Structures are given as structure tokens and as C-alpha cells.
Amino acid sequence: MSRSGGLRARAPIAAIVAGCVALVGVAITGGAKPMPGLDLAQTGHWIYSSVLGSAFHIDGSGKQADAQVPVPGLEPGSRVAQGPTHGYVLPPSSVVEFGKSTLSVEKTTPSPANEWPVAVETKGGPYGVYRQAGVVIRLGDAAARIVVGGRLGDPVATADGRLWLHRVDDGLLCELVPGAVRVSCPIAIPGRHKGSLALTADGPVFVDSDDDTVRKVSDAGLGDPVRLGVDLPDTAIVAANDVEGKLAVLDRPGAKLHLVGPAVAPVSVPLPPGDYVGLASSGSVVALVDKGNRALTTYDGSGRKRDTRPIPGGAEQPPVRGQDSRVYVDGADGAHVLVVDPGGQVNDVAVTGDRKPVETPVPVNPPSQDKPADRPETGTLPPVPAQNEPAGRPVAPVKPKPQPQPPVPVPASPPGAPRSVSATPGDASVSVKWGAAAANGAALTGYRITWAGGEKTVGGTVLATSITGLTNGTAYTFTVSALNRAGRGPAATSSPVTPQASIKVPGAPVGLHIRIKTGDTDANVTWRAAAANGSPVTAYHVSWRRADGSGAGSQRLAGSARAHLIEDIGIEQPLTVTVVAENSAGRGRAATVTKPRGDESSDRSITISRGADTTATGCAPPACAFVHIVMSGFTPGKTLTISCHTDEGVHGSETRQVGPDGKLSFDEFPQGTIGRTIWVSAESVQSKKLVWK
């Protein structure tokens, strides 16, 4: 292919129109009349095709691939970022720089971390953001490696080139201004809440998924929180740009697309079942990639579906927004790109071109045609006649010994499947382990782990990883596949596992209190619930003793109990009570309290008077009536035996329960003998005597 001035694009061989989608195939070849190099202020979008071993420029407005740069041997799915004069292919292990005017590779440098970076195209950039390593590289003339520190969320860049980064582990928002070699982190997120950065017409904002609010972000700090009106999960994915003034939020566990904002009513769009890997906004529509169903769907700012189209070859990466504000979705095979127009219509650009070999053979120069065959090379000796040969006999030419041929290289192929994939559940997490995959002729560059709701890529020497942020009680299956420069190999899958909240013994009961009055015999013990720590409290164990060890006792109560009455214990000496909670993990820490003396002097009293008239055996009106009894100051909830006495002895007894206020009022014990003296007693408390009239 000629590179004298760029690359010529030929017309497609065929165009197939189905429905509303325009399928445009462009063959990129070395024509006889190369087109000039690309405009240095180019827009559109670059992709990398591992099948063709090249980076391609996609003209979003023209719906065609209009340039090809040979870059053989890189990993499938490598992102491409473009600056004013150069482009950069960003596989996990390296950074490959090519000229946009020469359409050729100029240099390759190692990446700062063996992971898939996020490419950010903005003024002062472009940038590669390595989220797990917490490192940012600036590409171009002012290249720099900037250590941010700690894991990072998805970045956003403002129109003036300011790069905002979220340090997720310590809850800081950091800013990298154009040309700077270090970040400033002036903003602390309250409570280190989870969330994401996004851009609106008013500037960057932070969407807090813990309290479902949004705050403006500026050098002065965070603005006041504004409720979004929807319940966002911790795993919510927020589009980097707003759509018609609303924030687009993907709720994968709830299978919904939320369109929210500070001054608008929230819109929630139910999504069909699928494995959604991400979303991007053009400003007028939002595009969602469903990896499970290999589909791209677009919605406008009111939640109306604009278009749905299959993704040829499937998709492994979220959609991206180009510098022309169109949304691009790269097919997993690198042979197709879906372009989303401002109105939401999806166009399929099929990319073809010259296949580039991984290894380019070195040509062997033929002998010079202007030199006699029998003339020796400069600096070599002529042939020497063999000994004992007659003079003048022609000397047979000496044949060179055949040289051993180098072995024919075996081309690399995708790796084998990882061995023995296992998964061990934890609290909202799972530990995944596997054995090394066969390299098949090329060094392993990574392992990709996928599960319902997410994916993760680790280095080629890593054989275990921890997956966090999972939902307890939900079963997960983990699939692991290996990567090398030839592609991705077959996957191996773990058995299903279910994360569970860690179960610990309960905490100590809270607010343990003893209530007993001086002179009382019963102690009322109360407490508040102990922390369950992952398993319901099934029992409370209450024990007590006096200071000299006497009166000791214990009782096992239900897990719902919050009080216990210790009868006949008294408070003549200090009383100690201990309460311990129990769950399926065992007994927890004890709560203990000692009551040194009664709360106050006993003021228990019983008052009697003539009550309502009645009729009983041997008792008739007007003399016959009940005794009206009013009691106060007794132990709330306690069951008492109340007795009525006369000069002749005990007239009768009744059992009643004291009310929660320590009071009791009722009519009982009919009397009909004029002049008889009566009184009532309970727990050594006696009423005044009453002469019946």
C-alpha cells in the first residue's frame, strides 16, 4: 500500500439497505492515486481492528472509514485516542503513537500499568487514565506521567481541558489542569459516598448514589445536594455528558434507565433483560450497549426509544462520544462501527482494508544484473587450482555448502482456556481463582473476568482477583478468558456462588436499666435491641445477683424481649444485672449494670370506699355494694394478690395485674353487713379501715 501522502478510499463494492439503517462498507486499499494526509484538526473517531492489524479513522458524518494506519499485533479491543497531530493506540501493555499526516507508526512506549485505560480526548490532551493503578498519562508534545493515588472512577473533561478525577477509596475529587504535572484534590466527598462524575451545561457535577443527590463541582468545592427523586444503586453508571439537560443513569440491577436532574421530574425507562455494559450521551440522545443481546438502543431526553440495531460481532466495551458529539460503538471484531446521529438514528459502518501480517518478512536482494557472473566480489580471492591437477585444466567451481535454513515460525494463536476456575463468596464480594492458560505462541497479556453486571481485566501473570460491589443473596457465575496479541481464547466458567453478609455474634444490648423503688421487692429490667451483625437475635440471657452473691438467678428470653421483671429480689443491698444477646453465630458481648440503691422511697398506697350497689348471696340493697379499690405506686405490669379483710378474718382474695403507670382501680368483694369493719391489703401495703354503712 502506498504511503506517499496517505490512503485512497475506494467506493464500496455493495451497499445493503435494511429498514432505516445504512450499512456502508469501505475497502481501504493502496490505489494508484493516494489521497493526501488527514487534516490535523480532524474529528470523528478512531478504532483498532486486530483482524486487519490496523487503526482506522471513522468519518461519522460521511459514514465511512477514510484512513488506515498499519499497527499489527495488538490486543483486540484496544482503544485509540487522537490529539491534534498524532493518534495513540492504547492496549494494556503499551502506547503506540502514529502520525495523522504520515499514517505510520512513529514510536512505541510501555504503558504505566497493565490494564485497559480510559481514553480522554480534550484540550491539552489526549489522556490515558489507568483507573486501577491511579495513574494518568498525558500524550503528545507535553507528555507526562501523573500519579493521582488510589483507584479512580470514570473521568470527565471540561471544554477548557480540565480533567476531573474521583479517588474512590478516600472520597476525594481531583483536578488536573492543562500542562500541569500533578493533580490537586481540593474536594472531599461527605462520608466518602459512592458516586460518579458527569458534565452538564453548568459544568461538572457529582452524582451521589448513596443519598441519591447531585452536587455541582467547582474549585470552590461541592454545591448543595439536590434530590434526584430516584433510588440509585451503588453500581449505577452515569453517562459522562447530559442528554437534553438531564443526567442519564443506568441501573443495571433494576434494569432501568433513569433520566434525572435538579429541576426536572425523573423519568425511569424499564429496560429489556440483558447484560448492559455502559451508556454514552451525544447531548440529544443516549445510547446503551447490551452485550448479552448484542444490541444498541438509543433514547431521547424524555425516555422515548429512537432506534435499536444489532451490533455485528457483538460488543465488549461501552459506547464512546467522539469529538463531533456523535456516539460510536466499536464491534468486538474491529470490523464494524455503529454511528449514532444526533437524532438517534443508528448507522452501521463496515470496515475492511489490507490485512497486515504480524511479522513482516525481510526481502532478499537478487544478484546485480550489471556484474559478470564469474567476477569475484570485491575483497575476495579468485579460486585456487587443486593440487596435482594438470596445468591449464579448467578448475571446477567450488560449490558453497548449503546453509541451514531457519525454522519456519509458527504463527501465534489465541490462548487456551484457563484451568480450574473457582469462586469463593464473601460479604458482597467473591474471590475468583484460575490456573494459567496455554499461551499458544504469544505471551499472555491479560485475563478478562465477566459476570452478570460487570467485567474486569487483570494482567497476564495474575491468577486470582477479588470482585466487590456485588449484591448479597444473588447467585453469580464467573467466566474467565485469556488474552494475547492474537486475540481472546475460549472461556472457562466457575460454579455459581452466592455472596452473603458476614455473620458475627451480636453486639451488646443497649441502654440496660434497672428500676426498683426503695421498699419494693421486684426489679424491672429494660434494654434496647443489640446489633444483629448479619443474623437475627434469637435470645436474650438475663442473670442477676445481690452484692453478697445471694438471690442469684437467670432467665432465657425470646429475641424480641426488651424487659424482664425480677420478683422478690429487693434493694436492701446493691443489685447487679447482666444481659447477653445470642444469634446463630453465638453469644455476644454482655451488658452489665449495678443498681446501688432504690430510685426513691416507696409511695405505694391502697384507698377503699363504698362502690356500686350489687346483689349477692345473703346480700341485698340498700346495704349490699362492692368495695371500690384504688391502688397506686406498685410495680408496672406485675400481677398482685389483693385480699379483703374483716374483723372475722379474710373475706376474699383476687389476682389483678398492675397497669403500666403502676396504678390499679376496680370494684370487688361485695359487702352487706352494716357496722362491719373492712380493709384491703397487697404486698404488705394495707388500706385504712372502713366501717360499712
C-alpha positions in Angstrom: 0.0 0.0 0.0 1.4 3.4 -0.9 2.1 5.8 2.0 3.4 8.8 0.0 0.6 11.0 1.1 -1.9 9.0 2.9 -4.5 6.5 1.8 -7.1 6.4 -1.0 -10.6 5.3 -0.2 -12.5 3.3 -2.9 -16.2 3.2 -3.3 -17.8 0.2 -1.5 -18.5 -2.9 -3.6 -22.1 -3.2 -2.4 -24.4 -1.3 -0.2 -27.3 -3.1 1.6 -30.1 -1.1 3.0 -32.4 -2.7 5.6 -35.1 -0.6 7.3 -33.7 2.7 8.4 -30.1 1.6 8.8 -27.5 2.5 6.2 -24.8 -0.2 6.0 -21.7 1.3 4.4 -18.7 -0.9 3.5 -15.5 0.9 2.5 -12.5 -1.1 1.2 -9.2 0.6 2.2 -6.5 -0.2 -0.4 -3.4 1.2 -1.9 -4.8 2.7 -5.0 -2.7 4.3 -7.7 -3.7 7.8 -6.6 -3.3 8.1 -2.8 -5.3 10.7 -1.1 -3.4 13.4 0.9 -2.9 13.1 4.7 -5.7 13.8 7.0 -6.5 17.3 8.3 -4.6 17.8 11.6 -7.8 19.2 13.2 -9.7 16.1 12.4 -12.9 15.0 14.1 -14.7 11.6 14.0 -13.5 8.5 15.8 -10.5 6.1 15.6 -10.9 2.3 16.1 -8.4 -0.6 16.2 -9.0 -3.8 14.2 -6.9 -6.7 15.4 -8.2 -8.8 12.5 -6.7 -6.3 10.0 -3.9 -5.2 12.2 -4.7 -1.5 11.7 -6.2 1.6 13.2 -9.0 3.1 11.1 -10.5 6.6 11.1 -14.3 6.7 11.0 -15.9 9.8 9.5 -19.2 9.9 11.4 -20.8 12.4 9.1 -19.9 10.6 5.9 -20.5 7.1 7.4 -17.2 5.7 6.1 -13.7 4.7 7.1 -11.4 7.1 5.3 -7.9 6.2 6.6 -5.9 3.2 7.7 -2.7 3.0 9.8 -0.9 -0.4 9.9 -0.4 -1.3 13.6 -0.1 -5.1 13.7 -0.1 -7.4 16.7 -2.1 -5.5 19.3 -4.8 -6.9 21.6 -8.5 -6.9 20.4 -10.5 -4.1 21.9 -7.6 -1.6 22.1 -8.9 2.0 22.3 -7.5 4.8 20.1 -7.1 8.4 21.3 -6.3 11.3 19.0 -4.6 14.6 19.5 -4.1 17.5 17.1 -1.3 15.8 15.1 -1.0 12.2 16.4 -3.1 9.2 17.3 -2.4 6.7 20.1 -3.4 3.1 20.3 -3.8 2.1 23.9 -3.6 -1.7 24.6 -2.9 -2.7 28.2 0.9 -3.2 27.8 2.0 -0.3 25.6 1.3 3.1 23.9 1.7 3.1 20.1 2.0 6.6 18.6 1.3 7.2 14.9 1.3 10.4 12.8 -2.1 11.5 11.5 -0.5 13.1 8.4 2.0 10.3 7.7 -0.4 7.4 8.7 2.5 5.4 10.0 3.7 4.3 13.5 6.4 6.6 14.9 7.2 5.1 18.3 6.0 2.6 20.9 6.5 3.0 24.7 5.5 0.8 27.7 2.2 1.7 29.4 2.4 2.7 33.1 0.1 -0.2 34.2 -1.0 -3.5 32.6 -4.7 -2.6 32.4 -7.2 -1.2 29.9 -7.1 2.6 30.1 -9.9 5.1 29.6 -9.0 7.4 26.7 -10.0 11.1 27.1 -9.8 13.5 24.1 -9.7 17.1 25.3 -7.8 20.3 25.1 -4.3 19.8 26.4 -4.5 16.1 25.9 -5.3 13.4 25.0 -5.0 11.4 28.1 -5.0 7.8 29.1 -6.5 7.1 32.6 -5.4 3.9 34.3 -8.1 3.6 36.9 -6.9 0.6 39.0 -3.3 1.9 39.2 -4.4 5.5 39.8 -2.2 6.9 37.1 -2.9 9.4 34.2 -0.6 9.8 31.2 -0.7 12.9 29.0 0.1 12.1 25.4 1.6 14.5 22.8 4.3 17.1 22.9 3.8 17.8 26.7 3.8 14.1 27.6 3.8 13.4 31.3 3.0 10.6 33.8 0.9 11.9 36.7 0.3 9.7 39.8 -3.1 10.5 41.2 -3.0 8.0 44.1 -5.6 5.3 44.7 -8.3 3.7 42.5 -10.1 6.1 40.2 -13.7 6.3 38.8 -14.5 7.3 35.3 -13.0 10.8 34.5 -14.7 13.8 32.8 -13.0 16.7 31.0 -14.4 20.2 30.6 -14.3 22.3 27.4 -11.3 24.2 28.7 -9.3 21.0 29.2 -9.6 20.5 32.9 -9.6 16.8 33.8 -11.7 15.8 36.9 -11.0 12.5 38.7 -12.7 10.7 41.5 -10.5 8.9 44.0 -13.0 6.3 45.1 -11.1 4.8 48.1 -10.7 8.1 50.1 -13.6 10.0 48.6 -11.6 12.9 47.0 -12.3 14.8 43.8 -9.1 15.8 42.0 -8.4 18.3 39.2 -5.7 18.2 36.5 -5.4 21.5 34.6 -3.8 21.6 31.1 0.0 21.5 31.3 0.2 20.5 35.0 2.3 17.6 36.1 0.4 17.0 39.3 -3.2 17.0 40.4 -4.9 19.0 43.2 -7.6 17.3 45.2 -9.5 20.1 46.9 -12.8 18.4 47.4 -13.7 15.8 50.0 -17.0 13.9 49.3 -19.1 13.8 52.6 -18.9 10.4 54.1 -16.8 9.1 51.2 -20.0 8.4 49.4 -20.1 6.3 46.3 -21.0 8.1 43.0 -19.8 9.3 39.6 -18.7 12.5 37.8 -20.7 13.9 34.9 -20.8 17.1 32.8 -23.8 19.4 32.4 -24.2 22.8 30.7 -23.3 24.4 34.0 -20.1 22.4 34.4 -19.1 19.2 36.2 -21.4 17.6 38.8 -21.1 14.7 41.3 -23.9 12.2 41.3 -24.1 10.7 44.9 -25.5 7.1 44.7 -25.5 6.8 48.5 -28.0 9.6 49.2 -29.4 9.9 45.6 -28.4 13.5 45.1 -26.4 15.6 42.7 -24.0 18.4 43.6 -22.2 21.0 41.4 -18.4 20.7 41.4 -16.1 23.7 41.2 -12.7 24.9 42.5 -14.7 26.3 45.5 -15.9 22.9 46.5 -19.2 21.0 46.3 -22.5 22.7 45.9 -25.6 21.9 48.0 -27.1 18.5 47.4 -30.3 18.3 45.2 -32.5 15.2 45.4 -32.9 13.3 42.2 -36.1 11.6 43.0 -35.0 8.0 42.3 -33.2 5.3 44.3 -29.8 4.8 42.7 -27.8 1.6 43.4 -24.2 1.7 44.3 -23.3 0.2 40.9 -25.1 2.9 39.0 -23.4 4.0 35.7 -23.8 7.7 34.8 -23.2 9.0 31.3 -20.3 11.4 31.1 -22.5 14.1 29.4 -26.1 15.1 30.0 -28.9 14.5 27.5 -31.2 17.4 26.9 -30.3 18.8 30.3 -30.9 15.5 32.1 -28.4 13.1 33.6 -28.7 9.6 32.1 -28.1 6.9 34.8 -28.0 3.1 34.0 -29.4 1.0 36.9 -28.3 -2.5 35.9 -29.7 -4.4 38.9 -33.1 -2.7 38.5 -32.9 -3.0 34.6 -33.8 0.7 34.2 -32.6 3.9 32.5 -33.2 6.9 34.7 -33.2 10.4 33.2 -32.9 12.8 36.2 -31.9 16.4 37.0 -32.1 19.0 39.7 -35.1 20.9 38.3 -37.0 18.2 36.3 -39.3 15.3 37.2 -37.4 12.0 37.0 -38.1 9.6 34.1 -37.5 5.9 34.6 -37.5 3.7 31.5 -37.8 -0.1 32.0 -35.1 -2.0 30.0 -35.5 -5.5 28.5 -33.4 -8.2 30.1 -29.8 -8.1 29.1 -26.2 -7.5 30.1 -25.7 -3.7 29.8 -22.0 -2.7 29.7 -22.5 1.1 29.6 -24.0 4.2 28.0 -23.0 7.5 26.4 -24.8 10.7 25.5 -24.4 12.8 22.4 -26.3 15.6 24.1 -29.5 15.0 22.4 -29.8 11.2 22.7 -28.3 8.5 25.0 -27.1 5.1 23.6 -27.0 1.9 25.6 -24.9 -1.2 24.7 -26.5 -4.6 25.6 -23.6 -7.1 25.4 -25.8 -10.1 26.2 -28.1 -9.4 23.3 -25.5 -7.7 21.1 -27.8 -4.7 20.6 -27.5 -0.9 20.6 -30.6 1.1 21.7 -31.0 4.9 21.7 -33.4 7.1 23.7 -34.1 10.8 23.7 -34.2 13.0 26.8 -37.8 12.2 27.5 -37.2 8.4 27.5 -38.6 7.7 24.1 -36.9 4.9 22.2 -35.4 6.3 18.9 -33.7 3.2 17.4 -32.5 -0.3 18.1 -29.9 -2.2 16.0 -27.8 -5.3 16.4 -24.1 -5.0 16.9 -22.3 -7.1 14.2 -19.7 -9.3 16.1 -21.0 -8.1 19.5 -19.5 -5.5 21.8 -17.2 -5.8 24.8 -16.7 -2.1 25.5 -19.2 0.8 26.4 -20.1 3.3 23.8 -17.9 6.5 23.4 -18.7 10.0 22.4 -16.5 11.4 19.6 -15.2 14.9 19.2 -18.0 15.5 16.7 -20.6 14.8 19.5 -21.7 11.6 17.8 -21.7 8.3 19.8 -19.7 5.4 18.4 -19.9 1.7 19.3 -16.9 -0.4 18.3 -17.8 -4.0 17.3 -15.8 -6.6 19.2 -14.2 -7.9 15.9 -13.0 -4.5 14.9 -14.7 -4.9 11.5 -17.8 -2.8 12.3 -18.6 0.6 13.9 -22.1 1.8 14.8 -22.5 5.6 14.5 -25.3 7.3 16.4 -26.5 10.5 14.7 -27.8 13.5 16.7 -31.4 12.4 16.1 -30.8 8.9 17.5 -30.6 7.0 14.2 -28.0 4.2 14.1 -25.8 3.6 11.1 -23.5 0.6 10.6 -20.1 1.3 9.0 -18.4 -2.0 7.9 -14.6 -1.5 7.9 -12.4 -3.5 5.5 -8.9 -3.0 4.4 -5.5 -4.5 3.7 -4.7 -7.3 6.2 -1.4 -6.6 7.9 0.8 -9.6 8.9 2.1 -9.8 12.5 5.6 -10.3 11.2 6.9 -8.7 8.0 9.4 -10.9 6.2 12.8 -9.3 5.2 13.3 -9.4 1.4 16.4 -10.9 -0.1 18.2 -8.7 -2.6 18.8 -10.6 -6.0 22.3 -10.6 -7.7 23.3 -7.4 -9.6 22.5 -7.7 -13.3 25.4 -5.5 -14.4 28.2 -7.7 -13.0 29.6 -10.8 -14.7 28.8 -14.0 -13.0 32.4 -15.1 -12.8 33.8 -11.9 -11.4 34.6 -12.2 -7.7 33.1 -9.9 -5.2 35.4 -7.0 -4.2 37.7 -8.1 -1.4 37.5 -11.9 -2.2 40.2 -14.2 -3.6 40.0 -16.0 -7.0 39.6 -19.8 -7.0 42.9 -21.7 -6.3 43.6 -24.8 -8.6 43.6 -28.1 -6.8 47.0 -29.8 -6.2 48.3 -32.4 -8.8 45.9 -31.1 -11.4 47.4 -30.7 -14.9 48.2 -27.2 -15.8 45.7 -25.5 -18.0 42.8 -27.8 -17.0 39.7 -25.9 -16.1 39.1 -25.8 -12.4 35.7 -27.0 -11.3 34.0 -24.3 -9.3 33.7 -25.0 -5.6 30.0 -25.3 -4.6 29.2 -23.5 -1.3 28.0 -25.7 1.5 24.3 -25.5 2.0 23.4 -23.3 4.9 20.8 -24.5 7.5 17.5 -22.7 7.0 15.9 -21.0 10.0 12.8 -22.8 11.3 9.6 -21.5 9.9 7.9 -19.6 12.7 4.6 -21.0 13.8 2.1 -18.1 13.9 0.6 -17.3 17.3 -3.0 -18.2 18.0 -5.4 -17.1 20.8 -4.6 -18.7 24.2 -6.2 -21.8 25.6 -8.9 -21.8 28.3 -7.9 -21.0 31.9 -7.9 -24.1 34.1 -9.9 -24.9 37.2 -11.8 -21.6 37.6 -13.2 -21.4 41.2 -15.1 -18.8 43.1 -15.4 -18.2 46.8 -18.2 -16.0 48.1 -17.7 -13.3 50.7 -19.7 -10.3 52.1 -20.9 -8.6 48.9 -17.8 -9.9 47.2 -16.3 -13.0 45.5 -12.7 -14.2 45.2 -12.1 -15.8 41.8 -9.0 -18.1 41.1 -7.9 -20.0 38.0 -4.9 -21.8 36.6 -2.7 -20.4 33.8 -4.0 -20.7 30.2 -1.8 -22.1 27.4 0.0 -19.1 25.7 -0.1 -20.7 22.2 2.9 -18.8 20.8 2.4 -15.4 22.2 2.8 -14.0 25.8 -0.4 -13.7 27.8 -1.3 -10.0 28.1 -4.3 -10.4 30.4 -7.2 -12.3 31.7 -10.8 -11.0 31.4 -13.3 -11.9 34.1 -17.0 -11.3 33.3 -20.2 -11.8 35.4 -23.8 -10.6 35.3 -23.5 -6.9 35.7 -19.8 -6.3 35.2 -16.3 -7.3 33.9 -12.7 -6.8 34.9 -9.3 -7.3 33.2 -6.1 -8.2 35.0 -2.5 -8.8 33.9 -1.3 -11.9 32.1 0.6 -13.2 35.2 -2.3 -12.7 37.6 -4.2 -15.9 38.6 -6.7 -14.5 41.2 -8.7 -11.4 41.8 -11.5 -10.1 44.1 -14.8 -8.9 42.7 -16.5 -6.3 45.0 -19.8 -4.4 45.0 -21.9 -7.5 44.5 -25.4 -8.0 45.9 -25.7 -10.3 48.8 -28.2 -13.1 48.3 -27.8 -13.1 44.5 -26.1 -16.0 42.7 -23.2 -15.2 40.4 -21.3 -17.2 37.8 -17.8 -16.0 36.7 -16.3 -16.6 33.3 -12.5 -16.2 32.7 -10.8 -16.0 29.3 -7.1 -15.3 28.5 -5.7 -12.7 26.0 -2.6 -12.5 23.9 -1.7 -10.5 20.8 -3.6 -13.0 18.6 -6.9 -12.5 20.4 -9.0 -13.8 23.2 -9.2 -17.6 23.8 -12.1 -19.8 24.9 -13.6 -19.1 28.4 -13.9 -21.3 31.4 -16.7 -20.8 34.0 -17.0 -21.2 37.7 -19.8 -22.9 39.6 -22.5 -20.5 40.8 -21.8 -18.8 44.2 -23.9 -16.5 46.3 -22.3 -13.7 48.4 -23.7 -13.4 51.9 -23.4 -10.8 54.6 -20.8 -11.9 57.1 -22.4 -13.3 60.3 -20.9 -12.3 63.6 -22.1 -12.6 67.2 -24.4 -9.8 68.2 -23.4 -6.6 69.8 -24.1 -5.8 73.5 -27.7 -4.8 74.4 -28.0 -1.0 74.6 -29.4 1.1 77.4 -29.6 -1.5 80.1 -31.5 -0.1 83.1 -32.9 -1.3 86.4 -35.9 0.3 88.0 -36.8 -0.5 91.6 -38.1 1.7 94.4 -36.9 1.6 97.9 -39.1 -0.8 99.8 -40.2 -2.7 96.7 -39.5 -6.4 96.2 -39.5 -6.5 92.4 -36.9 -5.1 89.9 -38.0 -4.1 86.4 -35.0 -4.5 83.9 -35.2 -2.9 80.4 -32.9 -2.6 77.4 -32.8 -1.8 73.7 -32.0 -4.3 70.9 -28.5 -5.5 70.3 -26.9 -5.1 66.8 -27.7 -8.4 64.9 -24.5 -8.4 62.9 -25.8 -10.4 60.0 -28.1 -12.9 61.8 -31.3 -12.2 63.8 -31.0 -12.2 67.6 -32.8 -15.3 68.7 -32.5 -15.0 72.5 -31.5 -12.7 75.4 -29.9 -14.2 78.5 -30.6 -12.3 81.7 -28.8 -13.0 85.0 -28.7 -11.2 88.4 -27.3 -11.3 91.9 -27.1 -9.3 95.1 -23.8 -7.8 96.2 -23.2 -10.7 98.6 -24.0 -13.2 95.9 -27.4 -14.1 97.3 -30.6 -14.1 95.3 -28.8 -15.1 92.1 -30.9 -16.2 89.2 -31.1 -16.3 85.4 -33.7 -16.4 82.6 -33.6 -17.1 78.8 -35.9 -14.8 76.9 -37.0 -14.6 73.3 -35.1 -12.4 70.8 -38.0 -9.9 70.8 -37.9 -9.3 74.5 -36.9 -5.9 75.8 -37.7 -6.2 79.5 -37.8 -8.7 82.4 -39.3 -8.5 85.9 -37.1 -10.0 88.7 -39.6 -10.8 91.5 -38.8 -10.7 95.2 -35.2 -9.5 94.9 -35.5 -6.3 96.9 -33.0 -3.5 97.0 -31.6 -3.8 100.6 -28.2 -4.1 99.0 -26.8 -3.3 95.5 -28.2 -5.4 92.7 -26.2 -6.4 89.5 -27.9 -7.5 86.3 -26.2 -8.8 83.1 -27.9 -9.2 79.7 -26.3 -11.1 76.7 -27.8 -11.4 73.2 -27.5 -14.6 71.1 -27.7 -15.3 67.3 -26.7 -18.2 65.0 -23.0 -17.3 65.4 -23.2 -17.5 69.3 -23.4 -15.2 72.2 -22.2 -11.6 72.0 -20.7 -9.2 74.5 -22.5 -8.7 77.8 -24.1 -5.5 79.0 -23.9 -5.2 82.8 -25.4 -2.6 85.2 -25.4 -2.4 89.0 -28.2 -0.6 91.0 -26.7 0.6 94.3 -30.0 1.7 95.9 -33.7 2.2 95.1 -34.8 5.0 92.9 -36.9 6.7 95.6 -38.9 5.9 98.7 -41.9 3.7 98.1 -45.2 5.6 98.0 -47.5 2.7 97.4 -51.0 3.1 98.7 -54.4 1.5 98.7 -57.6 3.5 99.2 -61.0 1.9 99.6 -64.6 3.3 99.6 -68.2 2.1 99.0 -68.6 1.2 95.4 -71.5 0.4 93.1 -74.6 -1.3 94.5 -74.9 -5.0 93.8 -76.7 -8.2 94.8 -75.0 -11.3 96.1 -75.9 -14.4 98.2 -77.1 -13.1 101.6 -76.6 -9.5 100.5 -79.2 -7.2 99.1 -79.6 -3.5 98.6 -79.6 -0.9 100.0 -76.8 -2.3 102.3 -75.2 -4.5 99.6 -72.5 -2.9 97.5 -68.9 -3.6 96.1 -65.8 -2.3 97.8 -64.2 0.3 95.4 -60.3 -0.2 95.5 -57.8 2.4 94.2 -54.1 1.3 94.2 -51.0 3.4 93.1 -47.2 3.2 93.2 -46.9 -0.5 92.5 -44.6 -2.2 90.0 -46.0 -1.7 86.5 -47.1 -4.9 84.9 -46.8 -7.0 88.0 -49.5 -9.4 89.0 -50.7 -8.9 92.6 -52.8 -10.9 95.0 -55.3 -8.4 96.7 -57.1 -9.5 99.8 -60.1 -8.1 101.7 -60.1 -8.4 105.5 -62.8 -8.1 108.2 -62.8 -8.4 112.0 -63.7 -12.1 111.4 -60.7 -12.7 109.1 -60.0 -12.8 105.3 -63.2 -12.1 103.4 -61.8 -13.0 100.0 -58.8 -12.6 97.6 -58.4 -11.6 93.9 -55.5 -11.6 91.4 -55.0 -8.5 89.3 -52.2 -7.1 87.0 -50.9 -3.6 87.8 -51.2 -1.1 84.9 -48.1 0.4 83.1 -48.4 3.5 85.2 -48.2 1.5 88.5 -52.0 2.0 89.2 -54.9 -0.3 89.6 -58.6 0.6 90.1 -61.6 -1.9 90.4 -64.7 -2.9 92.3 -64.8 -6.2 94.1 -65.6 -8.0 97.4 -69.4 -7.4 97.9 -70.4 -6.2 101.5 -73.8 -6.0 103.1 -73.3 -6.0 106.9 -73.9 -2.6 108.4 -71.3 -1.7 111.1 -68.6 -4.3 109.9 -65.0 -3.0 109.7 -63.2 -3.9 106.5 -59.7 -3.2 104.9 -57.7 -4.3 101.8 -54.0 -5.4 101.6 -51.4 -6.3 98.9 -47.7 -6.9 99.2 -47.6 -5.7 102.9 -49.4 -2.5 101.9 -52.7 -2.0 103.8 -55.5 0.4 103.3 -57.2 2.4 106.1 -60.1 0.6 107.8 -63.6 1.4 106.7 -66.8 0.9 108.8 -69.5 -0.3 106.4 -72.6 1.8 106.3 
